[in-house]
């Protein structure tokens, strides 16, 4: 990985490879780690490209099943570990704006047919040397090309609250962020209006690799959000 520390007035150049990471909820470790390529970085937006087939680290149940295969009632309380697995399906472009409590992902079908935007409610991102870190907040929003939208994973958000992964104050903050995101969608504000659905990765970019010590990286405390 390119070890580039972003600071005020200094941004990652397109083509730089970094780690896009999520810390576990109500915990200390990183449990999602995705090697990505920086597509764009400035004071307004950080755009990250996750290429198909990229080796990633993600949480799994102890028997190897993915969390969504576990019944909802025990999805967040049954023991877990992390596993190295390739990113399945087509790539995604993630757009992060400084201080904003969500990121916007773009999904394409085969042949670069644009499908939808995905608003992932999360902590505002924080930068480290060659890393960008956040914490997922369960609740999401699908946004379609005709500008319609729908809530997603409301059941997981409710279960996470019941299981103590966020308290009432944090849940209220997440719900307020969701309402703010919906206002942005209704206004068709940036990044929805910026034409990112026509973006394409540089074909010369190689698929990033996980560092050899990825197990140490996921067990280390992440950079806290600003």
C-alpha positions, 0 to 999 in steps of 0.5 A: 500500500502507498503510505500517504498521509493526507493533511490540510491542503494535501490530497491523495493523487488518482491511482493511489492505493489505500485501505478503506476500513470500518471499525466494529460497532461498540468495539475496538477492532477493524472488522472490514478492510477493503484495498481500494484505488483513489479515483478523486480527492479534494476538499469536496469529495473523496472518491474510492474505487473498489475493483471486482475481485479485490481481496478484502477482509470481512466479518463472518460467523465462526462456521464461515457463514456470512452475517446475513445468513445468520437469523436476525435475532442472533446476527449481532450477538453470535460469535464472529471472526474475520476472513479474507475473501474476494469482493464479489460481483461488479466494482463500486465507487464510494463517494465521501464528503468531509464531515458528512455522516454517510457515504454514497456508493454507485452500483453498476450492472454488467456492461456498465449499466448504471443501477442505483446509488446507495446511501450508507449511513456511517460516521464521518470518515477519518484519514490515517496514513494510507487509510480511511476509517469509519463505522457503519450505522446499519440503516441505508437508503437506495436511490434510483435513476428516476430519483425515487428512494427507499429505506434499506436494512431497517430491521438490522438497525432496530436489532442493533439497537435492541442488542446494545450496539448503539444507545438511544442518543446515537440512534437518534443521531443516525435517524437525523442523518437519514432525514438530512440525506433524504433532504439532499436526495429531494434537492438532487444535490451533490453528489447525485447531480455530479454525473459520477454514474458516467465515471470509469476507472483507468484501465491501467490501475491494478487490482490492489492487494491486502498487505501481508499483515492484514490480521495485525491491521484489523486487530489494531485500534483504528483512527478515531473519527474527527 
